[in-house]
Amino acid sequence: MTAEQLRAEAARFQDTIVSDRRFLHTHPGTGFDIKETVDYVKKELSEMGYEPMECGRAGIVAIAGGKNEGSVFLIRGDMDALPVREEADVEFPSENGNMHACGHDMHTAMLLGAARLLKLHEDEIQGTVKLMFQPAEEIFEGSQDMLQAGVLKNPDVDAALMIHVMAGMPFEAGTVVVSAPGVSAPAADYFEIRVRGKGCHGSMPNTGKDPLTAAAHILIGLQEIHARELAMSDQAVLTFGTMNAGTAANVIPDTVVMGGSIRTYDEDTRSYLKQRMKEIAEGIAAAFRTEAEISFGSGCPTLVNDKELSECADKYVKELLGPEKAFSVAQLNAMGGSEKSSKSAGSEDFAYISQEVPSVMLALAAGQPEKGYIYPQHHPMVKFDEAALADGSAVYAYTAMRWLEEHGKEKNGR
């Protein structure tokens, strides 16, 4: 198999990949509640000749190759959507109140396309390719759920790859950017702060303990962590997204509930920030005669790109797509890009996989602003360019096969 041959085969599957993507787009589910997507993926894999296996609450695993001894390479596509009502002008909109506003329908369709390509070349695979169809990425729970269910076992995975489509990138659709070695996506934690006081009539505030006043000071006080307690190099973001209390304008409520998220690129900074949030919230609440309780919900660690795998992926995608459609972050920086281009501000729960085995994240351009793809991920009007689909499938399959070709015998020599 040559790069040219595989890319040409992927191009011939373009209409099929588009059809898969459009079905998935019109039937989005969220979190682990993605039955229509799971059923569709299992059906398609079975028709290709795979034996799809359930993994965790809503994950699917399929195995390609395995006929030749060697290492195991995992390729992952996430399947869940967001609870966002679609406003994008497309011919195939979702109408159930959910939306693939982050492009996971593209990922799943591309991974199905890769499955078709790998099946064509199954006898040539020097080892095993494990296809990981993952739920609940948007809530940072799906990857860990599949890990606990053994996604990296039987056979044991040696390296892993994910692709994420990006709207609004100033590159031709199908262009790939390979993440630099090291951290490329921050750790994320969702939090809730519950401030308890004593409700009373608005005309007699002295008879109560106002949790709204305390909550307002907590919100402002927590911003001082970043301003006065973190160094310039300690990159972090603390965001409040919700504050809920009361039902009447003339009544001081008993309780205020605030919610938000934090993003950090360093585990020490992450731990420090969480500890100081607890201390400041509790201290300010006490100063206003109230009580505050902070809890941290779902989250994920930093996504770490393995140096050797990142270099290999850069070489493979250049072989496949040519130097005009494949770049490393270092190249973009040398061409005048910002150093910030090496890191994403959005977190990614593939990070759990990257903490266990050498991993790499690739960005796939799927919509140029000058062609009308102007809205960002998670926006109700975001659209993705389907012209990227065939190349995305080819990147999945080719990178896996080339890595196994160069590293597939290592396991036998250990």
Helices and strands as residue ranges (DSSP letters): H 3-12, H 14-26, H 35-48, E 53-55, E 59-65, E 71-78, H 104-120, G 122-124, E 127-134, H 142-148, E 159-166, E 176-178, E 182-185, E 187-196, E 200-201, G 205-207, H 211-228, E 236-244, E 251-252, E 255-264, H 267-287, E 291-300, E 303-305, H 307-321, E 326-328, H 329-334, G 339-342, H 351-354, E 359-365, G 369-371, G 386-388, H 389-407, G 411-413
